[in-house]
Amino acid sequence: MERELTGKETEPWEIIYFKLYKSQIQVIEQAIESATLMLGTDKSRGYCLEMICADFLAGANLDCATPDVLLDSVARMFKFLPGQQQQTFLEQVDQKASA
């Protein structure tokens, strides 16, 4: 919000470079494009990459001893669900917790 009002970045940022082989670029571009469609076209490519990584971490940590990473990933993704889907998700979680 502050960025929209002042035009200034409020969060520290850093440019990160990756060496990619030409054979990898298509897969990465498709993943970012898919994330953009899911998250909204107003999101930056960096943000989309962060969500792809969060999704990976959520899956990779299912059997791992670090449930905090999984919880953080799920919480970050939850906020992108439309309101009705958030409600449905919460109801399903509540049903499973009650069982």
N, C-alpha and C positions, 0 to 999 in steps of 0.2 A: 504494500500500500504506500509506504513512504517513497519508494522508487517512483511510483506514478505521480505523487504530489511534488516531489523535489527534483526528480530526474536523476538522482544519485543512487548508486548501488549502496545498500545497507549491509549486505553480507560480504565478508571477505571472499575473494575469488582468486583463482589461479588458472593459468593456461597449462594444459597438459598435452603433450605430444605423444602420438603412438606411431610406430612403424607398422604399416599394414601392407600385406601383399595384395596385388591386384585381384587375386582370387578370393580374398576376404571381403573386399569392399561391398560387393553386391549383398552379401548376407547382412552386414552391419547396416547398410542403408535401408534394407527391407525391415530390419528390426526397429530402427529408429522411426521409419515411416509408420509402421504398425502401432508403435507406442504413441506417436503423434495423433493418430486417428482415435485411439482409445482415451488419451488424456486431454485432447483438445489442441487445436492448431495454434493456440496462443502460447503454448509451452515451448521453451527453448529446447534445442537438441541436447544440450547438457542435462537438462532436467529429465528428458526422455531417457537418456542413457542411464541416469541415476535410477529411474524406475525399473529399467531392464535389469540392472544389477541387483536391485532390491528383490525383484521377482526371482532371480537366480539364487540369491542368498536364502530366500524363503524355502525354496525347494532343496537346496543343498544342506540346509540345517535341520531338516525334518528328523533325521536320525542322529544328529550331533548333540553334544553336551552343552551347547550354547543356545538355550531357548530364548534368551533376551534378543538376539539378532533376529530370530524368526518373529517374535512378538513385534519388534520395531518395524519389520518389513510389512507385516500384515496391517499394522496400524496405519502406516503411511499409505498403503494401497486402499484401505477402507474409505478414506476421505474422498477418494475419486469416484466412488460409486454414487449414482444418483440417489436422491433421498429415499425413494421407495425401495430400492435395492439395499440401501443401508438398513432400513427397517426390517426387511425380509431376512437379511443376514443376522441381525441382532435377535430376531425371533428364533431362527434356527439354532443359534448359539445357546439361547436361553433354554430351548427344548432339550438340547443335548446335555446341558449342565444340570437340568432337573431330572434327567433319566438316570 
